[in-house]
Amino acid sequence: MASSPQAGRHDAGDRTEETIRQAKHHLSTASNLLDRAATAITRACELADERDGVGDELTKDIAAVRSSARMLVDVLSE
């Protein structure tokens, strides 16, 4: 039995809906990870400020993580 064009459009619509659902799930996961990263960065900064010399050693690492997080936000916003 040959499939009708209607069935083909219905299947494509189902795939599109599934793709959108998956994309939203991944965006939600990324958002949660960014929230956790922001919390961790803030805590690392607080700890670095509490100890002399630690802040100097971590400054580049903290800046790199912040930069990566901003880049990810920019990519997700497009």
Secondary structure, 3 states (H helix, E strand, C coil): CCCCHHHHHHHHHHHHHHHHHHHHHHHHHHHHHHHHHHHHHHHHHHHHHHCCCHHHHHHHHHHHHHHHHHHHHHHHHC
